[in-house]
């Protein structure tokens, strides 16, 4: 079974339990915290290591997170250690956050611009996207600066891309000149 499929199933189970116990937001905080901790190289290597026994991993997680995480999250971590699935925890965390956003109808939008955008520009784009039929009810925007765009911006969300950058327009113009339509029309006469 693929890692994505395993992560998706366990994340769905945790999400369903969190909804049933009315702890959706609390478990999300725990999962986001765990996701940040799993970016630490030593912690990630410990989780993925086949040499360290599952009981030892569960003990380490209890010492690290026991008083910070909800009982549901801790029980979930211990079950995964018992079943030998703790190596998939970073992927499960990512999948849980994705499923949470689908459940709450949150669209993640990334805006890449040549220069930092003003708050007013981000708000205008947010309002435009929120009123469109392409995004969900809630829109989360992250911004990034890429000077290679020369000017303009690129908006990415779901499987859509809106490229209003100067670099893209110059590239389109370059392709048009490469096709050289004007010379072929003159030769045809």
Buried (B, 14 or more C-beta within 10 A) or exposed (E): EEEEEBBBBBBBBBBEBBEEEEBBEBBBBBBBBBBEBBEEEEBBEBBBEEEBEBEEBBBBBBEBBEEEBBEBBBEBBBBBBEEEBBBBBBBBBBBBBBBBBEEEEBBBBBBBBBEEBEEEBBEEBBEEBBEEEEBBEEBBBEBEEBEEBEBBBBBBBEEEEBBEBEBBBEEEEEEEEEEEEEEEEEEEE
